[in-house]
Amino acid sequence: MSEQPEPIPNWRLKGDWFDLCSCNIGCPCVFGAKPTTGTCEGVLTWIIREGNYGDVPLGGLNAIIISAWTGAVTERNRHFGFLIDARADARQRNALELIFTGQVGGHFAAWRDLTEEQMGVQFVPIDITFSDEQWKVQVPGMIDGEGGPYRNLMVPDGKVCKISNAPRPEVGPGDITVGQAKKNVFEGFGLKWDWSSLSAKHIPFEHIGPGKFTWQKPWDRQTQN
């Protein structure tokens, strides 16, 4: 008699997300359009302020997805590499890997459906400095990245440019702060780029699971569980 798989526990992640990518500032992807050049390469960073996977605490940890793809945002074309905080213990590493690779439902399962290639999972030291003005991420030998709010042209003094109710926000509904990368240098998973001066964005996030997430209809917490 075959063993029954263990049930997936309820899980939750809440915190701040920012990305640094190869699109022009403003990033057409949030409107469901193709990337600026048809191809997007980016460093996507999750700062987990609060979180758990069942009884496994996840608050205070970080995770990064390295993303590369060509074509429309709704196509199965993603090449993803996963970087998980080396400070996590064995249970936390397992939980974060299951969540971020989309194996336990929620938001990341929608991306799993679009994955053409999973480039690997690595446990690495992640150094993050985050404030309203500076979004900085470094992984020795791999990532040197820094972004912040875009304030050129006619953005009012002391204000930021925001997109509200974007049709396709990468980490779910919420105001997007439009930013610009001061540095976006990456090498790993067979990829190498320098997309400094191009797009950056910040969005507060809350992910829950298990459950089904889709960008095709408004987000409803009740349908996630």
C-alpha positions as CSV (number, residue, x, y, z in Angstrom):
1,M,0.0,0.0,0.0
2,S,1.5,3.3,-1.0
3,E,2.0,6.0,1.6
4,Q,-0.2,9.0,1.5
5,P,1.5,12.4,1.0
6,E,1.6,14.6,4.0
7,P,-1.0,17.4,3.9
8,I,0.3,20.8,3.1
9,P,0.2,23.1,6.2
10,N,-1.1,26.6,6.1
11,W,1.7,29.1,5.4
12,R,2.1,32.8,5.2
13,L,4.8,35.3,4.2
14,K,4.6,39.1,4.6
15,G,7.1,41.8,4.0
16,D,8.8,43.9,1.3
17,W,9.6,42.9,-2.3
18,F,11.7,44.8,-4.8
19,D,13.2,43.9,-8.2
20,L,15.9,45.2,-10.4
21,C,15.4,44.2,-14.1
22,S,16.3,44.9,-17.7
23,C,13.1,46.7,-18.7
24,N,12.8,50.5,-19.1
25,I,11.7,52.4,-16.0
26,G,8.0,51.7,-15.2
27,C,8.3,48.1,-16.5
28,P,5.6,47.1,-19.0
29,C,5.3,43.7,-17.3
30,V,3.0,45.1,-14.6
31,F,0.5,45.9,-17.4
32,G,0.7,42.4,-18.9
33,A,2.7,43.7,-21.8
34,K,5.9,42.2,-23.2
35,P,9.2,43.3,-21.7
36,T,10.9,46.4,-23.2
37,T,13.2,44.5,-25.5
38,G,11.1,41.3,-25.6
39,T,13.4,39.7,-23.0
40,C,13.5,40.3,-19.2
41,E,16.3,39.5,-16.9
42,G,16.0,40.4,-13.2
43,V,16.8,40.0,-9.6
44,L,13.6,39.7,-7.5
45,T,14.1,40.0,-3.7
46,W,11.8,39.0,-0.9
47,I,12.4,40.4,2.6
48,I,10.3,38.3,4.9
49,R,9.2,40.4,7.9
50,E,6.6,37.8,9.2
51,G,6.0,34.3,8.2
52,N,5.5,30.6,8.9
53,Y,5.1,27.3,7.2
54,G,2.9,25.4,9.7
55,D,4.9,25.5,12.9
56,V,8.1,26.6,11.1
57,P,8.9,30.3,11.7
58,L,10.2,32.2,8.6
59,G,10.2,35.8,9.7
60,G,13.6,37.6,9.4
61,L,14.8,35.5,6.4
62,N,15.2,36.5,2.8
63,A,14.9,34.9,-0.6
64,I,15.7,35.8,-4.2
65,I,14.5,34.6,-7.5
66,I,16.7,35.1,-10.6
67,S,14.4,35.4,-13.6
68,A,15.1,35.3,-17.3
69,W,12.5,35.0,-20.0
70,T,11.5,36.0,-23.6
71,G,8.0,36.6,-24.8
72,A,4.7,37.4,-23.2
73,V,4.2,37.5,-19.5
74,T,1.4,34.8,-19.7
75,E,3.6,32.3,-21.7
76,R,5.4,29.2,-20.3
77,N,8.8,30.7,-20.8
78,R,10.4,31.3,-17.4
79,H,13.9,30.3,-16.4
80,F,14.1,30.6,-12.7
81,G,17.0,30.2,-10.2
82,F,16.4,30.3,-6.5
83,L,18.6,31.8,-3.8
84,I,17.6,31.1,-0.2
85,D,19.0,32.7,2.9
86,A,22.0,30.6,4.3
87,R,20.9,31.6,7.8
88,A,17.9,29.3,7.6
89,D,18.0,26.0,9.4
90,A,17.2,22.7,7.8
91,R,13.4,23.0,8.4
92,Q,13.3,26.6,7.2
93,R,15.3,25.8,4.1
94,N,13.0,23.0,3.2
95,A,9.9,25.2,3.8
96,L,11.2,28.1,1.8
97,E,12.3,25.8,-1.1
98,L,8.8,24.3,-1.2
99,I,7.1,27.7,-1.1
100,F,9.3,29.5,-3.6
101,T,9.5,26.7,-6.2
102,G,5.7,26.6,-6.2
103,Q,5.2,23.1,-4.8
104,V,2.8,24.1,-2.0
105,G,0.3,26.3,-3.8
106,G,-0.3,30.0,-3.4
107,H,1.2,32.8,-5.5
108,F,4.3,30.9,-6.5
109,A,2.3,28.0,-8.0
110,A,1.1,30.4,-10.7
111,W,4.8,31.1,-11.6
112,R,5.5,27.3,-11.5
113,D,2.9,26.9,-14.2
114,L,4.9,29.3,-16.4
115,T,8.3,27.7,-15.7
116,E,10.2,26.3,-18.7
117,E,13.4,25.6,-16.7
118,Q,14.3,25.6,-13.0
119,M,17.9,26.5,-13.0
120,G,18.6,25.3,-9.4
121,V,18.3,26.2,-5.7
122,Q,21.3,27.6,-3.8
123,F,21.6,28.5,-0.1
124,V,23.7,31.7,0.0
125,P,24.5,34.6,2.3
126,I,22.2,37.4,1.4
127,D,23.0,41.0,2.6
128,I,20.1,43.4,2.4
129,T,19.8,47.1,3.2
130,F,16.3,48.4,2.8
131,S,14.7,51.8,3.5
132,D,12.2,54.0,1.6
133,E,15.2,55.5,-0.2
134,Q,17.5,52.6,-0.8
135,W,16.8,49.0,-1.8
136,K,20.1,47.2,-1.7
137,V,20.9,43.5,-2.1
138,Q,24.2,41.7,-2.3
139,V,25.3,38.1,-2.6
140,P,29.0,37.6,-2.7
141,G,30.3,36.6,-6.2
142,M,26.7,36.8,-7.7
143,I,24.7,40.0,-7.0
144,D,25.5,43.6,-6.6
145,G,22.2,45.5,-6.8
146,E,20.8,48.7,-5.6
147,G,17.6,50.6,-6.4
148,G,15.5,53.4,-5.1
149,P,12.5,55.6,-6.0
150,Y,12.4,57.3,-9.4
151,R,12.2,61.0,-9.0
152,N,13.1,62.6,-12.4
153,L,11.1,64.9,-14.6
154,M,7.9,66.1,-12.8
155,V,7.7,63.8,-9.8
156,P,6.9,66.3,-7.0
157,D,9.6,67.1,-4.5
158,G,9.7,64.6,-1.7
159,K,7.1,62.3,-3.3
160,V,7.4,59.0,-5.2
161,C,5.7,57.8,-8.3
162,K,3.3,55.0,-7.6
163,I,1.1,52.7,-9.7
164,S,-2.1,51.7,-8.0
165,N,-4.2,48.6,-8.9
166,A,-1.8,47.5,-11.6
167,P,-3.3,44.7,-13.8
168,R,-0.4,42.3,-13.1
169,P,1.7,43.2,-10.1
170,E,4.4,40.6,-9.6
171,V,3.7,39.9,-6.0
172,G,-0.1,40.5,-5.9
173,P,-2.2,43.6,-5.5
174,G,-0.8,46.6,-3.8
175,D,0.7,50.0,-4.7
176,I,3.9,49.8,-6.7
177,T,6.6,52.4,-6.1
178,V,8.3,53.0,-9.4
179,G,12.1,52.9,-9.0
180,Q,15.4,53.0,-10.9
181,A,18.4,50.7,-10.4
182,K,21.6,52.3,-9.5
183,K,23.3,48.9,-9.9
184,N,22.0,45.6,-11.2
185,V,25.0,43.4,-11.8
186,F,24.6,39.6,-11.7
187,E,26.5,36.4,-12.6
188,G,25.3,32.9,-11.9
189,F,23.2,30.0,-13.2
190,G,25.0,30.4,-16.5
191,L,23.8,34.0,-16.8
192,K,25.7,37.3,-16.7
193,W,24.4,40.9,-17.0
194,D,24.8,44.6,-16.0
195,W,21.4,46.3,-16.3
196,S,22.3,49.3,-14.1
197,S,20.2,52.5,-14.5
198,L,17.1,50.6,-15.7
199,S,14.0,49.5,-13.9
200,A,13.4,48.9,-10.2
201,K,10.1,48.5,-8.3
202,H,9.0,48.0,-4.7
203,I,5.8,46.4,-3.5
204,P,4.8,45.3,0.0
205,F,3.6,41.7,-0.2
206,E,1.5,39.1,1.6
207,H,1.5,35.5,0.3
208,I,-0.6,32.8,1.8
209,G,-1.1,29.1,1.0
210,P,-1.9,26.5,0.1
211,G,-4.5,27.5,-2.4
212,K,-4.8,28.7,-5.9
213,F,-3.6,32.1,-7.1
214,T,-4.2,33.6,-10.5
215,W,-3.6,37.0,-12.2
216,Q,-6.7,36.5,-14.3
217,K,-9.2,37.8,-11.7
218,P,-9.2,40.1,-8.6
219,W,-7.3,38.7,-5.6
220,D,-9.6,37.2,-3.0
221,R,-8.1,35.9,0.2
222,Q,-11.0,33.5,0.7
223,T,-10.0,31.6,-2.5
224,Q,-6.4,31.2,-1.4
225,N,-7.2,28.6,1.4
